[in-house]
Amino acid sequence: MNKREARIARQIQEKLKQDGKSARLRERVKEERQARAELQPVQKTPRAGANPGSIYSEQVTWNCKSPDVLGTWSWGVDRQWTQQEWNETILPKLQEWARLTWGEIDNMVSGSDNSRHKMHHNMDAEQICEEAQYRLIELEMYSDVIFRFRLGNLRRLWGFRQLAEFEILWYDPTHQIYPTDPE
């Protein structure tokens, strides 16, 4: 076997290994969805005097206690942001948002008059790319909803909103966690 054939054989083995891992993750997602569907819905009772919409009057807070920064996405972007990205892109926006309420965040829109959309919002986890969904399962952080902040044209900051606090999970500088086709 020459070098070229050996390289091709290694690539095929790696692809088979990755396909096996993907199949196991797909099966795990299916099992978790079935298990959630079988659960009895929890009866929620509001606390006395609590306003269910009160989060919108709360000041935005954030934390970076357990971001997922290990490894690289399949599209070649490291999950770990650089110090320059943190200092120049991420932190200034977080500081700006921390001066606002969640209601003000919710009211921010972009786009032209005929195609306005929210800049920062919850998304169903099923809408993000498959790799990110599998990553949430690997991290044992899968949730039906994930929140995303828009940092600029393509850049997004993903995480979970726990009451008034945003927990940073991923920085996506290339808009690949939720890819959209330009139209």
C-alpha positions in Angstrom: 0.0 0.0 0.0 1.5 3.3 -1.0 1.2 6.6 1.0 -1.8 7.8 -0.9 -3.7 4.6 -0.3 -2.8 4.6 3.3 -4.0 8.1 3.7 -7.3 7.3 2.0 -7.7 4.3 4.3 -7.1 6.4 7.4 -9.6 8.9 6.2 -12.2 6.2 5.6 -11.6 4.8 9.1 -11.9 8.3 10.6 -15.2 8.9 8.7 -16.6 5.5 9.8 -15.6 6.3 13.4 -17.3 9.7 13.2 -20.4 8.3 11.6 -20.7 5.7 14.4 -20.4 8.5 17.0 -23.0 10.5 15.2 -25.4 7.6 15.1 -25.0 7.0 18.9 -25.6 10.7 19.5 -28.7 10.7 17.3 -30.1 7.7 19.1 -29.4 9.4 22.5 -31.3 12.5 21.3 -34.2 10.4 20.2 -34.3 8.5 23.5 -34.1 11.8 25.5 -36.9 13.3 23.5 -39.1 10.2 24.0 -38.4 10.2 27.7 -39.3 13.9 28.0 -42.5 13.3 26.0 -43.5 10.5 28.4 -43.0 12.7 31.5 -46.1 14.0 33.2 -46.3 17.8 32.9 -45.4 19.6 36.1 -48.2 21.7 37.5 -46.7 25.1 38.1 -48.3 27.5 40.5 -47.3 31.1 40.6 -45.9 32.5 43.7 -48.2 34.8 45.6 -47.8 38.3 44.2 -45.4 37.2 41.5 -45.7 38.8 38.1 -44.8 36.2 35.4 -43.6 38.9 33.1 -41.4 40.5 35.8 -38.2 39.4 34.2 -38.6 42.3 31.7 -38.2 44.8 34.5 -35.0 43.1 35.8 -31.5 44.4 35.0 -29.5 42.1 32.7 -26.8 40.2 34.5 -24.4 37.7 33.1 -21.8 35.1 34.1 -19.1 33.2 32.4 -18.8 30.4 34.9 -18.9 27.4 32.6 -18.6 28.3 28.9 -17.9 25.4 26.5 -14.5 26.4 25.2 -12.8 23.1 24.6 -12.2 21.8 21.1 -13.1 23.1 17.6 -16.3 23.1 15.6 -16.4 21.0 12.5 -16.4 24.2 10.4 -12.9 24.9 11.8 -13.6 27.6 14.4 -12.1 27.1 17.9 -14.8 27.2 20.7 -12.3 29.2 22.8 -12.5 32.9 22.0 -9.3 34.9 21.9 -8.5 37.5 24.5 -8.8 40.2 21.8 -12.3 38.9 20.9 -13.2 39.0 24.6 -11.8 42.5 25.1 -13.0 44.1 21.9 -16.2 42.3 21.0 -17.8 40.3 23.8 -17.1 42.2 27.0 -18.1 45.7 25.7 -21.5 44.3 24.6 -22.0 42.5 27.9 -21.2 45.7 29.7 -23.6 47.7 27.5 -26.4 45.2 28.0 -25.8 45.1 31.8 -27.0 48.7 31.9 -30.4 47.6 30.3 -33.4 45.7 31.5 -34.5 42.4 29.8 -37.5 44.4 28.5 -35.2 46.8 26.7 -33.2 43.9 25.3 -36.4 42.2 24.1 -37.5 45.4 22.3 -34.3 45.7 20.2 -34.9 45.0 16.5 -32.9 45.2 13.4 -33.6 45.1 9.7 -35.5 47.3 7.3 -39.1 48.4 7.9 -40.6 45.4 6.0 -38.3 42.8 7.6 -37.8 43.7 11.2 -36.8 41.0 13.6 -35.6 40.8 17.2 -31.8 41.1 17.7 -31.7 39.1 20.9 -34.0 36.2 21.6 -34.7 32.7 22.7 -34.5 29.9 20.1 -35.8 26.4 20.1 -32.7 24.2 20.5 -34.0 22.0 17.7 -33.4 25.0 15.3 -29.6 25.2 16.0 -27.2 23.1 13.9 -27.1 19.4 14.7 -23.5 19.5 15.9 -24.4 22.1 18.6 -27.4 20.1 19.6 -25.2 17.0 20.1 -22.7 19.2 21.9 -25.4 20.2 24.4 -26.2 16.6 25.0 -22.5 15.7 25.5 -22.2 18.5 28.0 -25.5 17.3 29.7 -26.8 20.8 29.2 -29.6 20.1 26.7 -32.6 22.3 27.0 -35.6 23.0 24.8 -34.6 26.7 24.6 -31.3 28.5 24.2 -30.8 32.2 24.2 -28.7 34.2 21.7 -27.4 37.7 21.6 -26.5 39.4 18.4 -23.0 41.0 18.6 -22.8 42.2 15.1 -23.4 41.2 11.5 -22.5 37.5 11.9 -21.2 37.3 15.5 -23.5 35.7 18.1 -23.2 34.9 21.8 -25.1 31.8 22.9 -26.2 30.6 26.3 -29.0 30.2 28.8 -31.1 32.8 30.5 -31.7 31.8 34.1 -34.1 34.4 35.4 -32.4 37.7 34.9 -28.9 36.2 34.4 -27.4 35.2 31.1 -25.0 32.2 31.3 -22.5 32.3 28.5 -22.0 29.1 26.6 -20.6 29.8 23.1 -19.2 32.6 21.1 -20.1 32.1 17.4 -18.1 34.5 15.2 -19.3 33.0 11.9 -23.0 32.5 12.5 -22.7 28.7 12.1 -24.5 27.5 15.2 -27.7 28.8 13.5 -26.7 29.1 9.9 -28.9 31.2 7.6 -28.9 31.4 3.8 -28.4 35.0 2.5 -31.4 35.8 0.4 
